[in-house]
Amino acid sequence: MLVNYSEKVSAASAANVANYSIAGLSVTAVELLEGNVGVRLTTSVMTAGSHYVLTVNNVMDESGNTIAANSQAEFDYMEAI
């Protein structure tokens, strides 16, 4: 799963798996993407057609500003065909 940020983030905070959770799933790994503007999350198996909520905490931008506590994004998982 890809997560994009609106600005560059701190590598240490953005790559910390403890800063991400998805209700009903386990987040098992985080890979910081080139340019520090996104991450790739590895999760337990998602179910096609299911609705999920990603919660992000403690991620800082390069200026030291921390994302609002319990920032959330909702998404639906569909398998590619």
C-alpha positions in Angstrom: 0.0 0.0 0.0 1.3 3.4 -0.9 1.0 6.5 1.4 1.8 9.9 -0.1 2.6 12.9 2.0 2.1 16.6 0.9 5.7 17.4 1.8 9.0 15.8 2.6 8.9 13.8 5.9 11.6 12.8 8.4 13.1 9.4 7.3 13.2 8.2 10.9 9.6 8.9 11.8 8.1 8.0 8.4 9.9 4.6 8.3 8.8 3.6 11.8 6.2 0.8 11.5 4.8 1.7 14.9 3.5 5.0 13.5 1.0 3.2 11.2 -2.1 1.1 11.9 -4.9 -0.2 9.8 -8.0 -1.5 11.6 -8.3 -5.2 11.0 -4.8 -5.6 9.5 -1.2 -5.8 10.7 1.3 -3.4 9.3 4.5 -5.4 9.1 7.0 -3.2 7.3 7.5 0.3 6.0 9.7 1.4 3.1 10.5 5.0 2.7 10.2 6.1 -1.0 12.6 8.2 -2.9 12.4 11.9 -2.1 10.9 11.3 1.3 7.4 12.1 0.2 5.8 8.7 0.6 6.1 5.2 2.1 5.1 1.7 1.0 3.4 -0.3 3.7 3.5 -4.1 3.8 0.4 -5.5 5.5 -1.3 -8.7 6.3 -3.6 -9.9 3.5 -6.4 -7.5 2.5 -9.8 -8.8 1.5 -11.1 -7.6 -1.9 -14.1 -5.3 -1.6 -13.3 -4.4 2.0 -13.2 -0.9 3.5 -10.2 0.0 5.7 -9.0 3.0 7.8 -5.3 3.9 7.9 -4.2 5.8 11.1 -0.9 7.6 11.1 0.8 9.1 14.2 4.1 10.7 15.1 5.3 11.3 11.5 7.2 14.6 11.2 8.0 16.7 8.2 11.6 17.9 7.6 10.9 21.1 9.5 10.0 19.2 12.7 6.2 19.6 12.5 4.3 16.4 13.6 1.3 15.2 11.8 -2.0 15.7 13.7 -2.6 12.9 16.2 -4.6 10.0 14.8 -4.7 11.3 11.2 -6.9 9.0 9.2 -7.5 8.1 5.6 -10.2 5.6 4.5 -9.9 3.4 1.5 -11.5 0.4 -0.3 -9.3 -2.5 -1.4 -9.9 -3.9 -4.9 -7.8 -6.6 -6.5 -6.2 -5.7 -9.9 -7.5 -7.7 -12.8 
